Amino acid sequence: MNNVKAIMQLESLKRDRLSFIQNNEQDETYLNDIKAINLAIKALNKCPDVKDTSFNCRMCGKELKTWRSIQKGFGPICERNYLNDVYKNRQITMNNLLRKKGN
């Protein structure tokens, strides 16, 4: 997500917060949300565009598309490759166990 997309999302969120205002005591919460959103929009307009890599695979760098993958930090293929690699590198054969037990 770049700054332009983030600003568009924040503008949408601001419109959502505005729809909750009904001229009662709960409006203060929504107005504070709108003020915070406006500050975030101003900050994004001033700062250089930074590429968000938080939703990319930690191994290959491709964009993660599912929530499960985002939580893990790996796509399904890289996760499978990683687990296979860990399993192969840490695999202890029966012969190794018997040798260790004999020593």
Secondary structure by P-SEA (a helix, b strand, c coil): ccaaaaaaaaaaaaaaaaaaccccccaaaaaaaaaaaaaaaaaaaaccccccccccccccccccccaaaaaacccaaaaaaaaaaaaaaacccaaaaaaaaac
